[in-house]
Amino acid sequence: MPGTRGARPLVPLAVLLLLGAASAFGSGSAPPVAPPAAPPVAPPAALPYAPAIAVIDLFGQDTRFEQQSVAGRSEVVADGAVRGDGWLRVSTDGDGRQVNVRARTSGPLDLRDAHLRLLLRVDDPDGLDQMLVYLSSDGFAGYESYRVVGGPEDGRAFVLGGEWIAVTVALGTPLARAGAGADLARVTDLQVSLVDRGRAPVEAHLDALEAIARPARGVVTLMFDDARDGVFRHARPILDRHGLRASVAAIVDLVDTPGFMSLAQLGTLERHAGWEVVAHHTTALPHDTGFAGLDDDGVAHELGGVRAWLLDHGFRRGADHLAYPYGVFDARTVELVRRTFASGRTIVRGLGLETLPPGDPYRIRAWSVTSGDAPEDLMAAIDRAARDRSWLVLVYHQVVNGPTAHATDVRASDLAAVAAHLASADVVVLTLSEALSAPR
């Protein structure tokens, strides 16, 4: 293929430092929690950006990627690049046909100890069906594909129109495979593909494709949003039985009200059970809008209020981390959250598992568990996190000892089955703050 600058071959990675200390503990266990530090006097610093172990392509003037499909258009644009001397613009025709840009590497890539990170921008994410990356070791006689953005269950919402974002792709368990698949030890061919929803053309901008190191082991984080009473009554004994800990996202105005935990119960979880309390929001916000339904002052009030409440009541372990109300976010609220917190957790389960570190610590992907989720499916996701060395964030709400009344209710017996499997799995179980602060 034309072009002189290509990918640098990866060499097999040595034993990674990431989670090295945690790996000394038994399956499903986690390191002891340090005593809480004094409350910070300034907003927390952003979490560190993981350096690439290999730059595969910068999509600039000498990119190896060229259009492979009849559908669509692609061209290198010199102005406005984030990283190199240009970026690759890929456009669809608006008819639902897949547009492909493909590259052959200058030498085989060893991706066995790596995940991918793609720096991209989509101008019309509502019109996007999905973006995929394909890997091959034999000129696409066989290949495997992975979803970057789009797909079912609100995957499009992860990318907001007109902004550059880094998205990571957990390798190991592909979305689809053809022929012999791909040998991650020697990837020779790559393809990025774009599909619109058949209503109008979509334009995507590609600026960098990189390989980043996987952690030494997979990680699972358990979270309980809203701090509902069944979590203390039913979930806590189950997790205690297996030596597991979790993060609870509290709504300040609902603490000490019927159906929710008391302040004393939250204190027991953090100070005596090794759990942590993280920020959710201050008031009971409208469903499906969350912070997006507030003006800037309203969002600032929510963010400052919940963080001050956490620190005032001694909840310091998770005070730098936020779970977006209802998992809803937009570009404006993400920027406001950056001023107060070190991370923001969404609910975007359609893109697969998260990576450590995440592509963007303010858009942490998570699986919101519902009453319709079979324990076997959650166990399979745990096994995938172990196999792929990725990060699975499971978000529960209410836990009940009996029939479920709401979609977000989960039976205690189902949670018990998942917890037993998690305790025996080859993963490290960490709270949200521990996972994000693990050594890089």
C-alpha positions, 0 to 999 in steps of 0.5 A: 500500500502507498505511504512510508510511515507505518506501525512499529511492531510491538514486542511482547510485554514484560510483566506489567506493573499495573495491578502488580500489588493486587495480583498477589492477593487471591482470586476475588480479593483486593488489597487492604484499604488505607486509612482515609486521607484528609479532605482535599482543599482543591478539586482533584487532578485528572487521572493520568493518561496512559501512554501508548506502547505503540503508535499504529497510525496517526492518519496523517499525510503518510498514513497507511490507511486507504479506502477499500470500499466502493461506498463512501469517501475518505481523504486526509485533511491537513488542518486541525489535527490533534496529534500528527500532521493531518487526520483522515476524514471518512464519509458514508453515503447515507444508505447504510452501506459499510465504508472501509479504510484498510491498512497493511502494517510495516511489520506484524503487530504483537497485540497479545498484551494490548488493547486499542485506543482510537482518537476520533470525532463524529459530526453526527452521532445520531446518524451513526449505526456503528464504527468497527475495527477489524484485525487480520493476520492473513490479508483478510482471508480470516479476520475478527471485528470489534465495536468501537462505538454505536451498536445496540443499547445506547452505544451511540450516546457515548460519542457526542457530536463535534468533539474529539474523544479517545475510545478504547477497544478491549481485545480478545473476545471479538464481536464477530470472527471469520475464517481463522480469525486473527492471531493477536501475536501477529496482526498484519492488517487492520480496517476501520469501518463506518456504517450509518443508519440509512437516513443521511451521510455521516462523517467521522474523523480519525486522528490516532490509532494506538496500542495501550498495555493491558493490566496484568489481570482483569478487574471487576468493580461492583457498584450500587447506585442510589444507596437503597436500603436493600443493599445494606440489608441483603447485598452487604451480607452476601458480599461479606460472605465472599470477602468482596467490597463495593462502591455506593453512589449516594443521593444526598437528599434521599439518605435517611428516607424510606427505601434508602440507607441511613447515614449510619449505614453508609458509615458502617459500609465505608468505615467497617466493611471496606466499601466506599461511598462515591458521589451521585447527586444532591437532589432527586433529579428527573429520570432520563435527563439527569444533569442535562436538564439543569443549567450550569448553575444547577449542575454546579450546585449538584456537583459541589453539594454532593462532594461537600456532603461526602467530605463533611461526613467523612466519606473520603475514599470515593469523594473524587468520583461520580456516577452520572444520574441515570448514566446520562451525560452530555458535553457540557456536563462532562466539562463541568464534572471535570472541574470537580471530580477525577472521574465520571461513570456512565451506563453504556453497556452496548460497547462491551467491557471497559479497559484500564485505564479507560479511554476517557475517565469521564465516560467510564462504561458500565453494565447496569444490571436489571431484573431481566439479566440472567446471572449466567450472563453476568458470570460470562461477562466476569469470565470475559474480563478475566480472559481479556484482562479488561475492566467490568463495572457492574451497576446494581440498584435495589436488591430484594429478597423476593419478587422484583417490582421494578426493572432495576430490582435484582433478587438477592439469590441472583446476586449471591450466585454472581458473587460466588462466581466472582469470588472464584474468578481469576480477576481482581475485585476493586472499588471504583477509586481503587481501580482508577488509582491503580499503578500504571 
